Amino acid sequence: MSVKPVIEKNVPLAGLTTWKVGGPAKYFTIASTYSALKSAVDFAAKKNLPIFVLGKGSNILVSDRGFPGLVIHLGAEFQKIKFTHNGVVSGAGVRLYTLAREAARRGLSGLEWSVGIPGTLGGAVKTNAGAQSKNISITFKKLTIMDFGGKLEVLNKKQIVFDYRKCILPIQGIILEAELALFEDNSEKIQKRMSEYFDERKIKQPLGYATAGSVFKNPEGYVAGKLIEECGLKGLKVNKAQVSTKHANFIINTGGARADDILKLMNKIKLEVYEKTGVLLEPEVELVGDFD
């Protein structure tokens, strides 16, 4: 039976992002089935609306004006996990850390690096997320996507271009499911590695604050955080947005920051680093909505 999605108007997005900033979505829906998702895609097509898929809200900066289209959150059907003896097929809406933890319990290795990353599998594939000198493309096998016409397509690794913090798909659409290749290992050893990685993150990163993760990509031959720190920018503020004093490639919302404050701070950092080092930083976070 086809189930039509509930599409709401003017839904605030700030509380759904890890930076806790941003205006409302013109339209918002939770698509919990394939048929509901297709109906939502059809709705956007009829109204000529842009679509944005919102996972856990990390790695994005939503405009104070909000998003002038349809924001889709993937519900129950896209949060299922099926393990095999040497891999996993997972919905795009599954939190990456949840997937790594469940794999570890089953003695499956390959995702330990993702501990502490707050995003979903879909977002991880879209951005080729990585840490500890590893990334999602290493384990990637294939994915299922729904194009913006509502058609399902299965793409294998040869059809996709993975690069540093990006993934280029041959067609535009919504990532629904991905298959990853994992390998067997001792469960306790896997969980020990995860604990060590997480302890390292706690020491180096401001995990107790509202952030979106690393703000800038590492330029070739450089480390963004080190460049920012060497330019003396730790602690730099624009209103309630501040460069972390713990890790210079993180911007924290100290309480009440706006998206415009964060963007102004990002631009100040880019300008200072470029003027002092000649290196142009490129944002890792995605700007969502309309900015000046």
URVENHU-V122652 format. One record per residue. N is the residue number from 1. SS is DSSP state (hx for helix, st for strand, lp for the rest). PHI is phi in degrees with one decimal (NA if undefined). Layout:
BEGIN
N&SS&PHI + N&SS&PHI
END
This chain:
BEGIN
1&lp&NA + 2&lp&-74.8 + 3&lp&-116.3 + 4&lp&-76.6 + 5&lp&-74.4 + 6&lp&-84.8 + 7&st&-107.9 + 8&st&-97.7 + 9&st&-106.4 + 10&st&51.8 + 11&st&-90.1 + 12&st&-60.7 + 13&lp&-106.8 + 14&hx&-54.0 + 15&hx&-71.0 + 16&hx&-102.6 + 17&lp&-119.8 + 18&lp&-75.7 + 19&lp&-84.1 + 20&lp&61.0 + 21&lp&-134.5 + 22&lp&118.6 + 23&lp&-87.4 + 24&st&-85.3 + 25&st&-83.5 + 26&st&-58.0 + 27&st&-134.8 + 28&st&-144.5 + 29&st&-147.8 + 30&st&-104.0 + 31&st&-97.1 + 32&lp&-101.4 + 33&lp&-139.0 + 34&hx&-61.6 + 35&hx&-66.9 + 36&hx&-65.9 + 37&hx&-64.5 + 38&hx&-62.6 + 39&hx&-62.0 + 40&hx&-66.1 + 41&hx&-63.7 + 42&hx&-62.8 + 43&hx&-58.4 + 44&hx&-65.4 + 45&hx&-64.8 + 46&hx&-64.2 + 47&lp&-95.5 + 48&lp&56.7 + 49&lp&-102.3 + 50&lp&-69.0 + 51&st&-116.8 + 52&st&-130.6 + 53&st&-95.3 + 54&lp&-104.7 + 55&lp&-94.4 + 56&lp&-91.3 + 57&lp&80.6 + 58&lp&-91.9 + 59&lp&65.3 + 60&st&-134.3 + 61&st&-124.4 + 62&st&-87.8 + 63&lp&-57.0 + 64&lp&-61.3 + 65&lp&-82.0 + 66&lp&86.9 + 67&st&-119.0 + 68&st&-85.3 + 69&st&-145.7 + 70&st&-105.8 + 71&st&-97.0 + 72&st&-114.6 + 73&st&-110.3 + 74&st&-81.0 + 75&lp&-94.2 + 76&hx&-51.2 + 77&hx&-60.9 + 78&hx&-106.1 + 79&lp&-125.4 + 80&lp&-97.6 + 81&st&-128.8 + 82&st&-129.7 + 83&st&-92.4 + 84&st&-118.6 + 85&lp&-70.0 + 86&lp&-138.3 + 87&st&176.5 + 88&st&-152.6 + 89&st&-113.4 + 90&st&-131.6 + 91&st&-65.4 + 92&lp&-67.1 + 93&lp&-83.6 + 94&lp&-74.4 + 95&st&-64.9 + 96&hx&-59.1 + 97&hx&-65.1 + 98&hx&-60.7 + 99&hx&-62.8 + 100&hx&-63.7 + 101&hx&-65.9 + 102&hx&-67.2 + 103&hx&-64.0 + 104&hx&-60.4 + 105&hx&-60.2 + 106&lp&-95.0 + 107&lp&73.3 + 108&st&-112.9 + 109&st&-106.1 + 110&lp&133.9 + 111&lp&-122.4 + 112&hx&-57.5 + 113&hx&-59.1 + 114&hx&-83.7 + 115&lp&-59.8 + 116&lp&93.2 + 117&lp&-82.0 + 118&lp&-83.5 + 119&lp&-81.5 + 120&st&-94.2 + 121&hx&-62.0 + 122&hx&-59.4 + 123&hx&-65.2 + 124&hx&-65.0 + 125&hx&-67.9 + 126&hx&-58.0 + 127&hx&-105.7 + 128&lp&46.7 + 129&lp&-57.8 + 130&st&-161.1 + 131&st&-168.8 + 132&lp&53.7 + 133&lp&63.1 + 134&st&-128.1 + 135&st&-151.5 + 136&hx&-66.6 + 137&hx&-66.1 + 138&hx&-62.8 + 139&lp&-97.7 + 140&st&-66.1 + 141&st&-117.5 + 142&st&-161.3 + 143&st&-141.4 + 144&st&-109.8 + 145&st&-131.6 + 146&st&-107.4 + 147&st&-74.4 + 148&lp&-77.1 + 149&lp&-100.3 + 150&lp&90.7 + 151&lp&-90.3 + 152&st&-87.0 + 153&st&-134.1 + 154&st&-110.2 + 155&st&-118.9 + 156&st&-95.8 + 157&hx&-61.2 + 158&hx&-67.7 + 159&hx&-89.0 + 160&lp&-119.9 + 161&st&-103.6 + 162&st&-97.9 + 163&st&-135.4 + 164&lp&-63.7 + 165&lp&57.5 + 166&st&-157.9 + 167&st&-138.1 + 168&st&-104.6 + 169&lp&-94.9 + 170&lp&-72.0 + 171&lp&-135.7 + 172&lp&-86.8 + 173&st&172.1 + 174&st&-109.8 + 175&st&-71.5 + 176&st&-108.1 + 177&st&-159.7 + 178&st&-138.3 + 179&st&-109.6 + 180&st&-121.1 + 181&st&-94.6 + 182&lp&-118.7 + 183&st&-136.9 + 184&st&-74.2 + 185&lp&-157.5 + 186&lp&-68.0 + 187&hx&-58.5 + 188&hx&-64.4 + 189&hx&-65.7 + 190&hx&-62.2 + 191&hx&-67.0 + 192&hx&-66.3 + 193&hx&-62.6 + 194&hx&-62.1 + 195&hx&-62.6 + 196&hx&-66.0 + 197&hx&-63.3 + 198&hx&-69.1 + 199&hx&-61.3 + 200&hx&-64.3 + 201&hx&-62.8 + 202&hx&-61.6 + 203&hx&-72.2 + 204&hx&-94.2 + 205&lp&-118.5 + 206&lp&-82.2 + 207&lp&-68.2 + 208&lp&-85.1 + 209&lp&-114.0 + 210&st&-77.8 + 211&lp&-135.9 + 212&lp&-117.8 + 213&lp&88.6 + 214&lp&-61.3 + 215&lp&-83.2 + 216&st&-118.1 + 217&lp&-71.7 + 218&lp&-77.0 + 219&lp&-63.8 + 220&lp&-57.7 + 221&lp&86.9 + 222&lp&-134.2 + 223&lp&-115.0 + 224&hx&-55.4 + 225&hx&-59.0 + 226&hx&-68.0 + 227&hx&-61.2 + 228&hx&-64.2 + 229&hx&-65.1 + 230&hx&-65.9 + 231&lp&-85.8 + 232&lp&73.4 + 233&lp&-101.1 + 234&lp&-58.4 + 235&lp&87.4 + 236&lp&-60.5 + 237&st&-124.7 + 238&st&-128.9 + 239&lp&52.9 + 240&lp&-97.0 + 241&st&-98.6 + 242&st&-142.4 + 243&st&-68.9 + 244&lp&-59.0 + 245&lp&-81.7 + 246&lp&-94.7 + 247&lp&-142.8 + 248&lp&-69.3 + 249&lp&-94.1 + 250&lp&-116.9 + 251&st&-110.1 + 252&st&-108.0 + 253&st&-90.3 + 254&lp&-79.5 + 255&lp&125.9 + 256&lp&92.7 + 257&lp&-67.0 + 258&lp&-110.0 + 259&hx&-60.2 + 260&hx&-62.0 + 261&hx&-62.5 + 262&hx&-65.1 + 263&hx&-65.5 + 264&hx&-61.3 + 265&hx&-66.4 + 266&hx&-58.5 + 267&hx&-67.8 + 268&hx&-62.5 + 269&hx&-62.2 + 270&hx&-56.4 + 271&hx&-65.3 + 272&hx&-61.6 + 273&hx&-65.0 + 274&hx&-66.8 + 275&hx&-66.3 + 276&hx&-90.6 + 277&hx&-124.7 + 278&lp&79.6 + 279&lp&-98.7 + 280&lp&-96.9 + 281&lp&-79.4 + 282&lp&-113.6 + 283&st&-60.8 + 284&lp&-92.9 + 285&lp&-76.3 + 286&st&-92.8 + 287&st&-83.7 + 288&st&-117.4 + 289&lp&100.7 + 290&lp&-97.5 + 291&lp&-120.2 + 292&lp&-67.4
END
